[in-house]
Amino acid sequence: MDGQIVMKAPLFSALDDATAERLRASMTPRRLARGEVVFREGEPGDSLYVILAGKVKLARTSGDGRENLLSVLGPGEMFGELSLFDPGPRLTTAYVVSDTEFISLGNDALRVFLADHPEVAMQMLAGLAHRLRRTNEGLSDLVFTDVPGRVAKALLDLSDRFGRRTDLGMLVAHDLTQEELAQLVGASRETVNKALADFAHRGWITLGAKSVTLLDLHRLRRRAR
């Protein structure tokens, strides 16, 4: 278990090393493969999860079966914690995007822990506020930003969290299908593919299998405004 990754999560970032280690030891490790489901929308929310390796996507499904991809989370990020502060059924389905390792803690045990460490609750609320801010920005982008701008912004966001610098540029192994990337942007697959092809033609990116290399971050940032 990578201690540095774990300590990035709001659940641990306010703790000293000894306390964090005790909390980690009380959590349950799990491994799931791509396509497996951590929990489904509508199920009772009884645990939170911290990702150690891999990626998880959070999605909602409409009444006619269409899926809306809300976010993609990676190592050091936490999900499922909303049920602690607002008990009720899960609002999203959590799918594993790539082979993933994570640790989980039941809400009953977490409440006992937070009673002794209230500073952790503040860190968790700060994490929720950050996610809400990103959601609000995404809603504003749907109204005020065209699809190519949203694609550029999504690529930059994925790069910030999953990018790895190479000799060619910033390699982003996002592990998303074309349909999942389109859902993340909130547009049709055809429109998103057209924007990606245009970026590649301009020399801003090169496309790979479930990955993209960002070659010109400056122009992508300008296009994302």
Buried (B, 14 or more C-beta within 10 A) or exposed (E): EEEEBBBBBBBBBBBEEEBBBEBBEEBEEBEBEEEEEBBEBEEEBBBBBBBBBBBBBBBBBEEEEEBEBBBBBBBBBBBBBBBBEEEEEBBBBBBBBBBBBBBBBBBEBBEEBBEEBEEBBEBBEEBBEEBEEEEEEBEEBEEEBEBBBBBBBBBBBBBEBBBEEEEEBBBBBBBBEEEBBBBBBBBEBEBBBBBBEBBBEEEBBBEEEBBBBBBBBEBBEEBBE
